[in-house]
C-alpha cells in the first residue's frame, strides 16, 4: 500500500525505542536507519537533546537530512 509513495525517495528512518530490536525494511528502498546508539555516537555529549519515547526523536532526522524538503510520518499518527 505505501510502497509506491515511498519507494522513489531516499528515506531517513529514526528508530524510537530499544536499539537492540532490529527493524526490517523491505527490499527496494533507498534508506538510512538510525537508532539511539547512532545518535549517541554522532552527537556525543549533546545526544541528550534528542529525547526518545516521543515524537522528538524525529528531530535527528531533520538534522541529518541534506534535503530541501522533508516529509515526516510517525507510527502512531
PyMOL Python script that loads the backbone (N, CA, C, O; Angstrom):
from pymol import cmd

cmd.read_pdbstr("""\
ATOM      1  N   UNK A   1       0.805  -1.189   0.000  1.00  0.00           N
ATOM      2  CA  UNK A   1       0.000   0.000   0.000  1.00  0.00           C
ATOM      3  C   UNK A   1       0.861   1.272   0.000  1.00  0.00           C
ATOM      4  O   UNK A   1       0.584   2.193  -0.768  1.00  0.00           O
ATOM      5  N   UNK A   2       1.895   1.338   0.843  1.00  0.00           N
ATOM      6  CA  UNK A   2       2.726   2.540   0.938  1.00  0.00           C
ATOM      7  C   UNK A   2       3.914   2.529  -0.018  1.00  0.00           C
ATOM      8  O   UNK A   2       4.499   3.578  -0.287  1.00  0.00           O
ATOM      9  N   UNK A   3       4.273   1.368  -0.528  1.00  0.00           N
ATOM     10  CA  UNK A   3       5.469   1.251  -1.366  1.00  0.00           C
ATOM     11  C   UNK A   3       5.501   2.257  -2.515  1.00  0.00           C
ATOM     12  O   UNK A   3       6.525   2.918  -2.687  1.00  0.00           O
ATOM     13  N   UNK A   4       4.444   2.413  -3.310  1.00  0.00           N
ATOM     14  CA  UNK A   4       4.510   3.351  -4.435  1.00  0.00           C
ATOM     15  C   UNK A   4       4.776   4.795  -4.001  1.00  0.00           C
ATOM     16  O   UNK A   4       5.373   5.570  -4.749  1.00  0.00           O
ATOM     17  N   UNK A   5       4.340   5.148  -2.814  1.00  0.00           N
ATOM     18  CA  UNK A   5       4.550   6.513  -2.342  1.00  0.00           C
ATOM     19  C   UNK A   5       5.990   6.738  -1.890  1.00  0.00           C
ATOM     20  O   UNK A   5       6.579   7.770  -2.211  1.00  0.00           O
ATOM     21  N   UNK A   6       6.567   5.792  -1.150  1.00  0.00           N
ATOM     22  CA  UNK A   6       7.889   5.988  -0.555  1.00  0.00           C
ATOM     23  C   UNK A   6       9.055   5.507  -1.409  1.00  0.00           C
ATOM     24  O   UNK A   6      10.162   6.027  -1.269  1.00  0.00           O
ATOM     25  N   UNK A   7       8.849   4.548  -2.275  1.00  0.00           N
ATOM     26  CA  UNK A   7       9.964   3.942  -2.996  1.00  0.00           C
ATOM     27  C   UNK A   7      10.789   4.917  -3.841  1.00  0.00           C
ATOM     28  O   UNK A   7      11.999   4.717  -3.946  1.00  0.00           O
ATOM     29  N   UNK A   8      10.220   5.948  -4.443  1.00  0.00           N
ATOM     30  CA  UNK A   8      11.046   6.846  -5.254  1.00  0.00           C
ATOM     31  C   UNK A   8      11.973   7.757  -4.444  1.00  0.00           C
ATOM     32  O   UNK A   8      12.806   8.452  -5.026  1.00  0.00           O
ATOM     33  N   UNK A   9      11.847   7.767  -3.125  1.00  0.00           N
ATOM     34  CA  UNK A   9      12.559   8.740  -2.302  1.00  0.00           C
ATOM     35  C   UNK A   9      13.601   8.089  -1.401  1.00  0.00           C
ATOM     36  O   UNK A   9      13.516   6.906  -1.072  1.00  0.00           O
ATOM     37  N   UNK A  10      14.576   8.889  -1.014  1.00  0.00           N
ATOM     38  CA  UNK A  10      15.551   8.461  -0.013  1.00  0.00           C
ATOM     39  C   UNK A  10      14.905   8.617   1.360  1.00  0.00           C
ATOM     40  O   UNK A  10      14.410   9.695   1.691  1.00  0.00           O
ATOM     41  N   UNK A  11      14.905   7.561   2.157  1.00  0.00           N
ATOM     42  CA  UNK A  11      14.265   7.578   3.471  1.00  0.00           C
ATOM     43  C   UNK A  11      15.308   7.683   4.575  1.00  0.00           C
ATOM     44  O   UNK A  11      16.339   7.012   4.533  1.00  0.00           O
ATOM     45  N   UNK A  12      15.038   8.515   5.545  1.00  0.00           N
ATOM     46  CA  UNK A  12      15.827   8.566   6.771  1.00  0.00           C
ATOM     47  C   UNK A  12      14.900   8.069   7.868  1.00  0.00           C
ATOM     48  O   UNK A  12      13.902   8.712   8.194  1.00  0.00           O
ATOM     49  N   UNK A  13      15.238   6.921   8.429  1.00  0.00           N
ATOM     50  CA  UNK A  13      14.397   6.284   9.440  1.00  0.00           C
ATOM     51  C   UNK A  13      15.091   6.419  10.786  1.00  0.00           C
ATOM     52  O   UNK A  13      16.238   6.003  10.946  1.00  0.00           O
ATOM     53  N   UNK A  14      14.388   7.005  11.757  1.00  0.00           N
ATOM     54  CA  UNK A  14      14.912   7.132  13.118  1.00  0.00           C
ATOM     55  C   UNK A  14      14.093   6.184  13.982  1.00  0.00           C
ATOM     56  O   UNK A  14      12.902   6.398  14.212  1.00  0.00           O
ATOM     57  N   UNK A  15      14.751   5.138  14.453  1.00  0.00           N
ATOM     58  CA  UNK A  15      14.086   4.122  15.267  1.00  0.00           C
ATOM     59  C   UNK A  15      13.908   4.632  16.685  1.00  0.00           C
ATOM     60  O   UNK A  15      14.874   5.004  17.352  1.00  0.00           O
ATOM     61  N   UNK A  16      12.682   4.644  17.131  1.00  0.00           N
ATOM     62  CA  UNK A  16      12.364   5.028  18.501  1.00  0.00           C
ATOM     63  C   UNK A  16      12.347   3.760  19.349  1.00  0.00           C
ATOM     64  O   UNK A  16      11.872   2.718  18.897  1.00  0.00           O
ATOM     65  N   UNK A  17      12.857   3.841  20.560  1.00  0.00           N
ATOM     66  CA  UNK A  17      12.800   2.683  21.449  1.00  0.00           C
ATOM     67  C   UNK A  17      14.098   1.901  21.490  1.00  0.00           C
ATOM     68  O   UNK A  17      15.174   2.442  21.237  1.00  0.00           O
ATOM     69  N   UNK A  18      13.984   0.635  21.807  1.00  0.00           N
ATOM     70  CA  UNK A  18      15.119  -0.257  22.049  1.00  0.00           C
ATOM     71  C   UNK A  18      15.964  -0.442  20.788  1.00  0.00           C
ATOM     72  O   UNK A  18      15.484  -1.007  19.805  1.00  0.00           O
ATOM     73  N   UNK A  19      17.223   0.029  20.801  1.00  0.00           N
ATOM     74  CA  UNK A  19      18.057  -0.096  19.601  1.00  0.00           C
ATOM     75  C   UNK A  19      18.502  -1.527  19.303  1.00  0.00           C
ATOM     76  O   UNK A  19      18.999  -1.803  18.211  1.00  0.00           O
ATOM     77  N   UNK A  20      18.329  -2.445  20.265  1.00  0.00           N
ATOM     78  CA  UNK A  20      18.723  -3.831  20.006  1.00  0.00           C
ATOM     79  C   UNK A  20      17.671  -4.577  19.178  1.00  0.00           C
ATOM     80  O   UNK A  20      17.943  -5.664  18.669  1.00  0.00           O
ATOM     81  N   UNK A  21      16.494  -4.009  19.042  1.00  0.00           N
ATOM     82  CA  UNK A  21      15.452  -4.619  18.213  1.00  0.00           C
ATOM     83  C   UNK A  21      15.681  -4.221  16.761  1.00  0.00           C
ATOM     84  O   UNK A  21      15.713  -3.039  16.421  1.00  0.00           O
ATOM     85  N   UNK A  22      15.838  -5.221  15.922  1.00  0.00           N
ATOM     86  CA  UNK A  22      16.131  -4.966  14.508  1.00  0.00           C
ATOM     87  C   UNK A  22      14.862  -4.564  13.760  1.00  0.00           C
ATOM     88  O   UNK A  22      13.810  -5.186  13.908  1.00  0.00           O
ATOM     89  N   UNK A  23      14.984  -3.526  12.966  1.00  0.00           N
ATOM     90  CA  UNK A  23      13.891  -3.096  12.095  1.00  0.00           C
ATOM     91  C   UNK A  23      14.173  -3.664  10.711  1.00  0.00           C
ATOM     92  O   UNK A  23      15.278  -3.527  10.186  1.00  0.00           O
ATOM     93  N   UNK A  24      13.183  -4.291  10.134  1.00  0.00           N
ATOM     94  CA  UNK A  24      13.335  -4.882   8.807  1.00  0.00           C
ATOM     95  C   UNK A  24      12.668  -3.970   7.786  1.00  0.00           C
ATOM     96  O   UNK A  24      11.446  -3.823   7.765  1.00  0.00           O
ATOM     97  N   UNK A  25      13.484  -3.369   6.951  1.00  0.00           N
ATOM     98  CA  UNK A  25      12.972  -2.523   5.870  1.00  0.00           C
ATOM     99  C   UNK A  25      12.923  -3.399   4.616  1.00  0.00           C
ATOM    100  O   UNK A  25      13.926  -4.018   4.262  1.00  0.00           O
ATOM    101  N   UNK A  26      11.793  -3.460   3.953  1.00  0.00           N
ATOM    102  CA  UNK A  26      11.684  -4.303   2.756  1.00  0.00           C
ATOM    103  C   UNK A  26      12.703  -3.906   1.684  1.00  0.00           C
ATOM    104  O   UNK A  26      13.139  -2.757   1.612  1.00  0.00           O
ATOM    105  N   UNK A  27      13.060  -4.867   0.874  1.00  0.00           N
ATOM    106  CA  UNK A  27      13.992  -4.607  -0.227  1.00  0.00           C
ATOM    107  C   UNK A  27      13.411  -3.578  -1.184  1.00  0.00           C
ATOM    108  O   UNK A  27      12.195  -3.433  -1.313  1.00  0.00           O
ATOM    109  N   UNK A  28      14.316  -2.867  -1.853  1.00  0.00           N
ATOM    110  CA  UNK A  28      13.890  -1.924  -2.877  1.00  0.00           C
ATOM    111  C   UNK A  28      13.807  -0.483  -2.421  1.00  0.00           C
ATOM    112  O   UNK A  28      13.459   0.398  -3.208  1.00  0.00           O
ATOM    113  N   UNK A  29      14.125  -0.229  -1.148  1.00  0.00           N
ATOM    114  CA  UNK A  29      14.076   1.139  -0.633  1.00  0.00           C
ATOM    115  C   UNK A  29      15.487   1.678  -0.437  1.00  0.00           C
ATOM    116  O   UNK A  29      16.388   0.954  -0.014  1.00  0.00           O
ATOM    117  N   UNK A  30      15.666   2.945  -0.748  1.00  0.00           N
ATOM    118  CA  UNK A  30      16.915   3.662  -0.502  1.00  0.00           C
ATOM    119  C   UNK A  30      16.751   4.343   0.855  1.00  0.00           C
ATOM    120  O   UNK A  30      15.946   5.265   0.989  1.00  0.00           O
ATOM    121  N   UNK A  31      17.504   3.899   1.860  1.00  0.00           N
ATOM    122  CA  UNK A  31      17.269   4.428   3.205  1.00  0.00           C
ATOM    123  C   UNK A  31      18.529   4.447   4.064  1.00  0.00           C
ATOM    124  O   UNK A  31      19.510   3.757   3.783  1.00  0.00           O
ATOM    125  N   UNK A  32      18.472   5.249   5.107  1.00  0.00           N
ATOM    126  CA  UNK A  32      19.441   5.247   6.202  1.00  0.00           C
ATOM    127  C   UNK A  32      18.629   4.975   7.459  1.00  0.00           C
ATOM    128  O   UNK A  32      17.562   5.558   7.648  1.00  0.00           O
ATOM    129  N   UNK A  33      19.126   4.096   8.316  1.00  0.00           N
ATOM    130  CA  UNK A  33      18.428   3.750   9.552  1.00  0.00           C
ATOM    131  C   UNK A  33      19.292   4.163  10.735  1.00  0.00           C
ATOM    132  O   UNK A  33      20.451   3.761  10.835  1.00  0.00           O
ATOM    133  N   UNK A  34      18.733   4.960  11.622  1.00  0.00           N
ATOM    134  CA  UNK A  34      19.433   5.429  12.816  1.00  0.00           C
ATOM    135  C   UNK A  34      18.659   5.009  14.058  1.00  0.00           C
ATOM    136  O   UNK A  34      17.431   4.930  14.042  1.00  0.00           O
ATOM    137  N   UNK A  35      19.398   4.738  15.141  1.00  0.00           N
ATOM    138  CA  UNK A  35      18.767   4.460  16.428  1.00  0.00           C
ATOM    139  C   UNK A  35      19.525   5.228  17.514  1.00  0.00           C
ATOM    140  O   UNK A  35      20.420   6.017  17.213  1.00  0.00           O
ATOM    141  N   UNK A  36      19.169   4.995  18.753  1.00  0.00           N
ATOM    142  CA  UNK A  36      19.771   5.729  19.874  1.00  0.00           C
ATOM    143  C   UNK A  36      21.295   5.581  19.890  1.00  0.00           C
ATOM    144  O   UNK A  36      22.001   6.545  20.188  1.00  0.00           O
ATOM    145  N   UNK A  37      21.805   4.404  19.577  1.00  0.00           N
ATOM    146  CA  UNK A  37      23.259   4.206  19.565  1.00  0.00           C
ATOM    147  C   UNK A  37      23.930   5.104  18.529  1.00  0.00           C
ATOM    148  O   UNK A  37      24.984   5.678  18.799  1.00  0.00           O
ATOM    149  N   UNK A  38      23.334   5.227  17.362  1.00  0.00           N
ATOM    150  CA  UNK A  38      23.887   6.095  16.316  1.00  0.00           C
ATOM    151  C   UNK A  38      23.860   7.554  16.750  1.00  0.00           C
ATOM    152  O   UNK A  38      24.822   8.292  16.537  1.00  0.00           O
ATOM    153  N   UNK A  39      22.759   7.962  17.357  1.00  0.00           N
ATOM    154  CA  UNK A  39      22.632   9.350  17.807  1.00  0.00           C
ATOM    155  C   UNK A  39      23.680   9.657  18.868  1.00  0.00           C
ATOM    156  O   UNK A  39      24.294  10.723  18.842  1.00  0.00           O
ATOM    157  N   UNK A  40      23.892   8.729  19.803  1.00  0.00           N
ATOM    158  CA  UNK A  40      24.928   8.919  20.827  1.00  0.00           C
ATOM    159  C   UNK A  40      26.308   9.025  20.187  1.00  0.00           C
ATOM    160  O   UNK A  40      27.115   9.864  20.587  1.00  0.00           O
ATOM    161  N   UNK A  41      26.582   8.175  19.192  1.00  0.00           N
ATOM    162  CA  UNK A  41      27.887   8.183  18.524  1.00  0.00           C
ATOM    163  C   UNK A  41      28.103   9.481  17.743  1.00  0.00           C
ATOM    164  O   UNK A  41      29.191  10.055  17.786  1.00  0.00           O
ATOM    165  N   UNK A  42      27.085   9.941  17.038  1.00  0.00           N
ATOM    166  CA  UNK A  42      27.212  11.121  16.178  1.00  0.00           C
ATOM    167  C   UNK A  42      27.220  12.418  16.981  1.00  0.00           C
ATOM    168  O   UNK A  42      28.009  13.319  16.695  1.00  0.00           O
ATOM    169  N   UNK A  43      26.357  12.518  17.975  1.00  0.00           N
ATOM    170  CA  UNK A  43      26.230  13.776  18.728  1.00  0.00           C
ATOM    171  C   UNK A  43      27.064  13.825  20.003  1.00  0.00           C
ATOM    172  O   UNK A  43      27.264  14.897  20.574  1.00  0.00           O
ATOM    173  N   UNK A  44      27.549  12.675  20.449  1.00  0.00           N
ATOM    174  CA  UNK A  44      28.360  12.659  21.671  1.00  0.00           C
ATOM    175  C   UNK A  44      27.593  13.208  22.857  1.00  0.00           C
ATOM    176  O   UNK A  44      26.440  12.834  23.076  1.00  0.00           O
ATOM    177  N   UNK A  45      28.228  14.107  23.639  1.00  0.00           N
ATOM    178  CA  UNK A  45      27.585  14.624  24.849  1.00  0.00           C
ATOM    179  C   UNK A  45      26.296  15.407  24.580  1.00  0.00           C
ATOM    180  O   UNK A  45      25.492  15.602  25.492  1.00  0.00           O
ATOM    181  N   UNK A  46      26.097  15.847  23.359  1.00  0.00           N
ATOM    182  CA  UNK A  46      24.888  16.614  23.040  1.00  0.00           C
ATOM    183  C   UNK A  46      23.708  15.714  22.665  1.00  0.00           C
ATOM    184  O   UNK A  46      22.629  16.215  22.352  1.00  0.00           O
ATOM    185  N   UNK A  47      23.900  14.399  22.695  1.00  0.00           N
ATOM    186  CA  UNK A  47      22.847  13.462  22.293  1.00  0.00           C
ATOM    187  C   UNK A  47      21.616  13.548  23.181  1.00  0.00           C
ATOM    188  O   UNK A  47      20.518  13.196  22.751  1.00  0.00           O
ATOM    189  N   UNK A  48      21.782  14.004  24.393  1.00  0.00           N
ATOM    190  CA  UNK A  48      20.635  14.075  25.312  1.00  0.00           C
ATOM    191  C   UNK A  48      19.591  15.100  24.860  1.00  0.00           C
ATOM    192  O   UNK A  48      18.466  15.096  25.361  1.00  0.00           O
ATOM    193  N   UNK A  49      19.947  15.968  23.930  1.00  0.00           N
ATOM    194  CA  UNK A  49      18.964  16.943  23.438  1.00  0.00           C
ATOM    195  C   UNK A  49      17.922  16.285  22.535  1.00  0.00           C
ATOM    196  O   UNK A  49      16.896  16.896  22.234  1.00  0.00           O
ATOM    197  N   UNK A  50      18.170  15.047  22.097  1.00  0.00           N
ATOM    198  CA  UNK A  50      17.212  14.298  21.286  1.00  0.00           C
ATOM    199  C   UNK A  50      16.531  13.285  22.198  1.00  0.00           C
ATOM    200  O   UNK A  50      17.106  12.244  22.515  1.00  0.00           O
ATOM    201  N   UNK A  51      15.324  13.586  22.613  1.00  0.00           N
ATOM    202  CA  UNK A  51      14.610  12.668  23.505  1.00  0.00           C
ATOM    203  C   UNK A  51      13.965  11.546  22.700  1.00  0.00           C
ATOM    204  O   UNK A  51      13.727  11.677  21.499  1.00  0.00           O
ATOM    205  N   UNK A  52      13.692  10.452  23.381  1.00  0.00           N
ATOM    206  CA  UNK A  52      13.039   9.303  22.767  1.00  0.00           C
ATOM    207  C   UNK A  52      11.750   9.012  23.505  1.00  0.00           C
ATOM    208  O   UNK A  52      11.453   9.635  24.525  1.00  0.00           O
ATOM    209  N   UNK A  53      11.002   8.085  22.998  1.00  0.00           N
ATOM    210  CA  UNK A  53       9.687   7.713  23.527  1.00  0.00           C
ATOM    211  C   UNK A  53       8.665   8.811  23.289  1.00  0.00           C
ATOM    212  O   UNK A  53       7.621   8.842  23.941  1.00  0.00           O
ATOM    213  N   UNK A  54       8.953   9.700  22.372  1.00  0.00           N
ATOM    214  CA  UNK A  54       8.017  10.740  21.955  1.00  0.00           C
ATOM    215  C   UNK A  54       8.396  11.141  20.534  1.00  0.00           C
ATOM    216  O   UNK A  54       9.315  10.562  19.954  1.00  0.00           O
ATOM    217  N   UNK A  55       7.726  12.090  19.986  1.00  0.00           N
ATOM    218  CA  UNK A  55       7.986  12.455  18.591  1.00  0.00           C
ATOM    219  C   UNK A  55       9.267  13.259  18.397  1.00  0.00           C
ATOM    220  O   UNK A  55       9.634  13.552  17.260  1.00  0.00           O
ATOM    221  N   UNK A  56       9.950  13.618  19.467  1.00  0.00           N
ATOM    222  CA  UNK A  56      11.146  14.453  19.348  1.00  0.00           C
ATOM    223  C   UNK A  56      12.311  13.747  18.662  1.00  0.00           C
ATOM    224  O   UNK A  56      13.198  14.418  18.133  1.00  0.00           O
ATOM    225  N   UNK A  57      12.337  12.420  18.654  1.00  0.00           N
ATOM    226  CA  UNK A  57      13.458  11.725  18.013  1.00  0.00           C
ATOM    227  C   UNK A  57      13.510  12.015  16.516  1.00  0.00           C
ATOM    228  O   UNK A  57      14.557  11.843  15.891  1.00  0.00           O
ATOM    229  N   UNK A  58      12.398  12.450  15.935  1.00  0.00           N
ATOM    230  CA  UNK A  58      12.417  12.788  14.512  1.00  0.00           C
ATOM    231  C   UNK A  58      13.286  14.017  14.239  1.00  0.00           C
ATOM    232  O   UNK A  58      13.700  14.236  13.101  1.00  0.00           O
ATOM    233  N   UNK A  59      13.562  14.810  15.255  1.00  0.00           N
ATOM    234  CA  UNK A  59      14.436  15.979  15.084  1.00  0.00           C
ATOM    235  C   UNK A  59      15.808  15.566  14.580  1.00  0.00           C
ATOM    236  O   UNK A  59      16.448  16.313  13.840  1.00  0.00           O
ATOM    237  N   UNK A  60      16.266  14.386  14.971  1.00  0.00           N
ATOM    238  CA  UNK A  60      17.551  13.899  14.472  1.00  0.00           C
ATOM    239  C   UNK A  60      17.487  13.704  12.961  1.00  0.00           C
ATOM    240  O   UNK A  60      18.445  14.015  12.253  1.00  0.00           O
ATOM    241  N   UNK A  61      16.378  13.199  12.472  1.00  0.00           N
ATOM    242  CA  UNK A  61      16.209  13.045  11.026  1.00  0.00           C
ATOM    243  C   UNK A  61      16.262  14.373  10.303  1.00  0.00           C
ATOM    244  O   UNK A  61      16.839  14.476   9.220  1.00  0.00           O
ATOM    245  N   UNK A  62      15.659  15.393  10.899  1.00  0.00           N
ATOM    246  CA  UNK A  62      15.734  16.739  10.317  1.00  0.00           C
ATOM    247  C   UNK A  62      17.182  17.212  10.272  1.00  0.00           C
ATOM    248  O   UNK A  62      17.626  17.793   9.282  1.00  0.00           O
ATOM    249  N   UNK A  63      17.903  16.960  11.341  1.00  0.00           N
ATOM    250  CA  UNK A  63      19.277  17.430  11.438  1.00  0.00           C
ATOM    251  C   UNK A  63      20.191  16.731  10.428  1.00  0.00           C
ATOM    252  O   UNK A  63      21.050  17.370   9.819  1.00  0.00           O
ATOM    253  N   UNK A  64      20.008  15.441  10.254  1.00  0.00           N
ATOM    254  CA  UNK A  64      20.908  14.651   9.422  1.00  0.00           C
ATOM    255  C   UNK A  64      20.602  14.793   7.923  1.00  0.00           C
ATOM    256  O   UNK A  64      21.469  14.549   7.084  1.00  0.00           O
ATOM    257  N   UNK A  65      19.381  15.182   7.598  1.00  0.00           N
ATOM    258  CA  UNK A  65      18.982  15.301   6.197  1.00  0.00           C
ATOM    259  C   UNK A  65      19.665  16.486   5.521  1.00  0.00           C
ATOM    260  O   UNK A  65      19.897  17.532   6.127  1.00  0.00           O
ATOM    261  N   UNK A  66      19.974  16.282   4.261  1.00  0.00           N
ATOM    262  CA  UNK A  66      20.565  17.358   3.461  1.00  0.00           C
ATOM    263  C   UNK A  66      19.585  17.820   2.377  1.00  0.00           C
ATOM    264  O   UNK A  66      19.965  18.530   1.446  1.00  0.00           O
ATOM    265  N   UNK A  67      18.353  17.419   2.509  1.00  0.00           N
ATOM    266  CA  UNK A  67      17.337  17.748   1.512  1.00  0.00           C
ATOM    267  C   UNK A  67      16.672  19.084   1.809  1.00  0.00           C
ATOM    268  O   UNK A  67      16.610  19.524   2.957  1.00  0.00           O
ATOM    269  N   UNK A  68      16.181  19.714   0.757  1.00  0.00           N
ATOM    270  CA  UNK A  68      15.499  20.998   0.911  1.00  0.00           C
ATOM    271  C   UNK A  68      14.124  20.818   1.550  1.00  0.00           C
ATOM    272  O   UNK A  68      13.680  21.650   2.340  1.00  0.00           O
ATOM    273  N   UNK A  69      13.462  19.727   1.198  1.00  0.00           N
ATOM    274  CA  UNK A  69      12.128  19.456   1.729  1.00  0.00           C
ATOM    275  C   UNK A  69      12.140  18.129   2.469  1.00  0.00           C
ATOM    276  O   UNK A  69      12.814  17.183   2.062  1.00  0.00           O
ATOM    277  N   UNK A  70      11.392  18.070   3.555  1.00  0.00           N
ATOM    278  CA  UNK A  70      11.312  16.860   4.379  1.00  0.00           C
ATOM    279  C   UNK A  70       9.844  16.544   4.630  1.00  0.00           C
ATOM    280  O   UNK A  70       9.055  17.424   4.975  1.00  0.00           O
ATOM    281  N   UNK A  71       9.491  15.281   4.453  1.00  0.00           N
ATOM    282  CA  UNK A  71       8.153  14.800   4.786  1.00  0.00           C
ATOM    283  C   UNK A  71       8.324  13.848   5.956  1.00  0.00           C
ATOM    284  O   UNK A  71       9.142  12.931   5.883  1.00  0.00           O
ATOM    285  N   UNK A  72       7.588  14.036   7.010  1.00  0.00           N
ATOM    286  CA  UNK A  72       7.759  13.202   8.197  1.00  0.00           C
ATOM    287  C   UNK A  72       6.466  12.475   8.538  1.00  0.00           C
ATOM    288  O   UNK A  72       5.371  13.020   8.404  1.00  0.00           O
ATOM    289  N   UNK A  73       6.620  11.230   8.982  1.00  0.00           N
ATOM    290  CA  UNK A  73       5.474  10.459   9.459  1.00  0.00           C
ATOM    291  C   UNK A  73       5.852   9.842  10.801  1.00  0.00           C
ATOM    292  O   UNK A  73       7.029   9.757  11.153  1.00  0.00           O
ATOM    293  N   UNK A  74       4.849   9.420  11.529  1.00  0.00           N
ATOM    294  CA  UNK A  74       5.049   8.805  12.834  1.00  0.00           C
ATOM    295  C   UNK A  74       4.198   7.546  12.884  1.00  0.00           C
ATOM    296  O   UNK A  74       3.130   7.488  12.275  1.00  0.00           O
ATOM    297  N   UNK A  75       4.666   6.550  13.601  1.00  0.00           N
ATOM    298  CA  UNK A  75       3.946   5.279  13.634  1.00  0.00           C
ATOM    299  C   UNK A  75       2.635   5.333  14.404  1.00  0.00           C
ATOM    300  O   UNK A  75       1.822   4.416  14.285  1.00  0.00           O
ATOM    301  N   UNK A  76       2.408   6.371  15.182  1.00  0.00           N
ATOM    302  CA  UNK A  76       1.164   6.424  15.953  1.00  0.00           C
ATOM    303  C   UNK A  76       0.265   7.595  15.554  1.00  0.00           C
ATOM    304  O   UNK A  76      -0.562   8.051  16.344  1.00  0.00           O
ATOM    305  N   UNK A  77       0.432   8.062  14.351  1.00  0.00           N
ATOM    306  CA  UNK A  77      -0.430   9.150  13.864  1.00  0.00           C
ATOM    307  C   UNK A  77      -1.598   8.595  13.085  1.00  0.00           C
ATOM    308  O   UNK A  77      -2.432   9.357  12.596  1.00  0.00           O
TER     309      UNK A  77
END
""", "prot")
cmd.dss("prot")
cmd.show_as("cartoon", "prot")
cmd.util.cbc("prot")
cmd.orient("prot")
